[in-house]
Amino acid sequence: MSLRTFKTVIALVIGGFLIAAIYISVLVVQRQGALRQIGVYNPAWEASQAASEFVRLEHRLSEFERPGSGVDKDEVALRYDILVGRVKMLNEGDFHALLRREPEHQANLQRLETALEAMEPLIQNLEQPGAVQKVIDSLKPFDGSLAQIASTVLIYGSENVQQDQHELIRLHWVFSAIAASLILIGVVLILLLNRHNRLLGRAHEELHVLAHQDALTGLPNRVVLRSEVEQALARLRPNGRTLAVSYLDLDHFKDVNDSFGHETGDELLKAVAERLRACIPASEGQVRNLISRFGGDEFAILQTGIRRPEECAALASRIVEALREPFSVNGQELFIGTSIGIALAQKNMTPSQILKHADMALYHAKADGRGTFRFFEPDMDEQLQARRALEVDLRKAMTSGEFELFYQPQINIQRNEIGGFEALLRWHHPERGLVPPAEFIPVVEDTGLISPLGDWIIEEACKEAATWPGEMHVAVNLSPIQFRNRGLVQSVSNALASSGLSPHRLELEITESVLLQDNEMTVSTLHQLRRLGVRIAMDDFGTGYSSLSYLRSFPFDKIKIDQSFVREMSQRADCLAIVQSVANLGSSLGMPTVAEGIETEDQLRQVQAAGCTDAQGYYFGRPKPARELVHTLAALRHKVQVA
């Protein structure tokens, strides 16, 4: 029986008690009513007394006229008054109610009362001749009436007594049945309470387990970890063995949740827990290891009895390698990996401090490219504070208008003209001035600000490009995180509609990392963008592992050759060969190729000779705000020469 069901049963039992109590009260009231009804039967006696008084009055009147009878006027008057009182009693109260079913008797009583009132003067003057006879004559019509009324009342009372006796017997048995039911309910309630106590005991045990164990993976939770860390720190001895806490954060776990759903994510966490159990023994010599799930996709490992940091590093390397292997979950092959932050115990350290140090080390491990581990270093705290300050400033910048778009020209080498501009984000910090994008863009992506900021970039770029002459396009970079936003297509559509820019003049640049997220969903989104009329360019081509396969799975509109190949064309023959191969590939596929990072005239001639159709770089000009743009190559060259 579940606790909810038990509560329902208890509520029903208590409700039964209440209903029974109310009904018993009703029975008591009914019983009292029956007793009151029995009390009403006294009018039968009153009726017989009234009949007797009527006869006595007639008798006294007859005796009053007989000489020597000893009956005087006062005695007759007394009997008269008694009869009047009796008749009034019969015409009022409960007796009157009993006679309602006999209208004839009720009428006789009313007439008798009227006759008695009328003969009062005669009673007061009985000495007058004929007065007694008149009174006797007035009473004659009512001879026997009171006796009949008394008989009727007696019969009626007998019937009611019998009925009320039956009712009392019925109420007695109902009362007894309810009392027995209450006793039975009490027994049931005692049994239920006993059951409830057992359920509570079991629930207490389950809660104890839940309070110390992660419900999903079965690993100890953060409560256990913190308690164990506290006890281990208390046992530390100078120059003895020490302890370490390692934080694990699964790389790209959010991508799995977003792409395959939380159910697959939960199954993946279970698989990770099993793999951690397999690669982390409970003990290694004098070293003891405790694995716990800290929450979300974070795990923690407590190592006690270690002598050297190398022992922690060896375990961390083993974990990184183990989690780098693919996971098979619900028929899907998933790749994640992990980043690890390690903190070693120091003198007089509290559990909160060592956990905080492990968290800082984890953050730096993720910043170093993920799939690695880092030990805590003292300067990490300062860096973390600077990072948090930067996050606060970025959130303020979103609402304070501190962001601005700069534009770098893209030159069509074949037509010798400006084909368009690439939009690049710049941040004007109120105190630090212009903050380098490489410093704040990763923070924007990590904090989730990239989605609203990305929408603003697309909107601003479209609005500005709509004012450019001819068919000049604007290129906008899409972050991998921004690309996961299911509202991306709608944002692009809204930006085009509000600005009036022709869709083919908007070019969205994506890198291979975007395509690595979820190939099926990504390709679907790309096709939706293409249906809007937007052009799609593959940025940093050649730096990934699967660029050629992506060109086959999706028809891109442009290929951008990464600047790392362009800059070393003069020194390295392989870089020149790569540029030539990509240019030839683009030509055969009907795709323009853009050489990035052109800084010298020699580089321009080489990419031109290699077959590239477009070029971009500082040779043609650095990124400028919209107000400083020129739209012809001649004006651009003049501006560069003057600068």
C-alpha positions, 0 to 999 in steps of 0.5 A: 500500500502506498503512503497516498493510499494509506492516507486516503484510507485513514481519511475515510475512517476518520470520515466514518467516525465523524458521520457515525458521531453525527448520526449518534447525535441525531439518534439521541435527539430522536430518542429524546423526541420519542420520550417527549411524545410519551410525556404528551400522553398525560392529556388522556388523564386531563380529559378524564378529569375534565369529564369528571369535573363536568359530572361533579358540576351537574351533581352539585347543581342538582344538589343545590336545589334540594333542601338540606343537601348541604351544597351551597353557592360557593361550592357550585361556583368552585366546581364551575371554575375548576371545569372552566380551567379544565376545558381551557387546558383541553383547548390549548397546548399538546392536547389541542394538537392531539384533537386536530385529527378529530375536528368534531371533538375540537368543535364540541370543546370550543362550544363548551368553552363558549357555553361556560363563559355564557353561564358565568352570570347565572353561576354568580346568581344561582339564588334567582329563580330558574337560574340553576335550571338554565345552567343545567339545560345549558350543560345537557347538550354536552353530556357524554362529550367529554367522556367521548373525548377522554376515550378518544385521547386514551385510544390515540395515546395508546396507539402512540405509545405502541408506535413510540415503543417500536421506535425506541426499540428500533433506535436502540438497535440502530444505536447498538449497531453504530456502537458496534461499528465504531468499535470495529472501525476503531480496531481497523484504525488501530491496524491501519496505524500499525501499518502506517508505523511500518510504512513510516519505518520503511520510508525512513529507511528509504529516505536515509538511502536517498539522502546518501545515495544518488537516485539515478546512478546509485553512487554516493551523493554530495552529502556523503562526499562532504561528510567523508571529506570532513572526516578525512581532513580531521584525520590528517597528520603533519607529514603523513598521507594526504587526500585529494578531491577531483571534480569531473564534468562531462564534455558535450553532455548538454549536446546529448540532452539537447539532441537525443532527449533527457531519457538518453542523457539519464541512461548515459549518466548511468553508463558513465557511473558504471565505467567509473566504477570499473576503472576506479578501484575502491582501494589501491594499496593504502589509497582509498577512492570514493566515487560520488555524483555531485549533480547534473553531469558532475561527478567527484572522487575523494582519494585518501591515503595518497603520498604524491600528486602523481597518484592523482594524475595517474587516476585522472589520466585513466578516467579521461581515457576511459570516458573518451571511448564511445558509449552505446546508449539506446542504439546510439553511439555517443562520444563525450569525454571529461574534464577534471579538476584536482585539489590537494588538501592543505593545512587547516583546510575546510571541506568547502575550501577544498571543494571550491579549489577542485571546482576552480581547477575543473574550470581551467581544465575546461578552458584548456580545451576539455578532455584533460585535467588540471591541478589547483593553483593559487592564482586560479582564484584570482582568475576566477574572480576576474572571469566572474567580473567579466560575466557581470560586465557582459550582462550589463553590456547587453542592456547598455548598448556597449556592443557594436559591429565592425565590418571587414571587406571581402574582395572578389579577386576575379571582378576586382571589387568589394563583394561584401563585408564580414560582420565582427562583434566588438565590445566597448567596455566603459573602463577597459575600452575595446575588449578583444573578442577572443577574451569575451566570446568564450564567456558569452558562449559559456554563459548562454548570452550568445543566443540573444546576442547572436540574434542582435548581431544578425538583426543589426548586420541585416539592417546595415547591409540593406543600406549598401549599394548593389548586391553586396552581401554581409557575412555573419558567423554562427556559434555552435551554441547559437546554432543549437537554438531551435529558434535560429531559423525564425530569428533569421527570417525576422531579421530579413523581414524587418530590414528588407534585405534580400535573403541571398545577400545574407551569408551565414558562416559555420565551422565544422564544430557546428556540424559535429553536434548532430548531423541530422538535425544540423543538416535539416536546419541548414536546409531550412535556412537555404529555403529562406534564400540565405547563403551558407559558407563553411568557415576555416575549411581544412582544419577539421577531420571531416570537411570533405564529407560535409561538403558531400552531405550539404551543398555549401555556397562558399568555402573559406580557407583557414588563414593558417594555410594562407600565412605559411604558403611562402614557407611551406609547400604543403600549405600552398598545395592545400590552398590550391587543392581547396581552390580546385575543389571549390571550382569543380563543385561550383563554389567560390573560395575565400582565402582568409588572412591576406596581409601582403601583396605576395600572398594575394598573388599566390591565392590568385594564382592558386585559383581562389575567387575571393580574398579577405585580410588586413591587406585590404583593410582592418574591420571598421564600424559601419559609419567608416565603410567605403563601398568601392575598391578604389576608395578602400585602397586610397583609405588604406594608403592614407592610413 
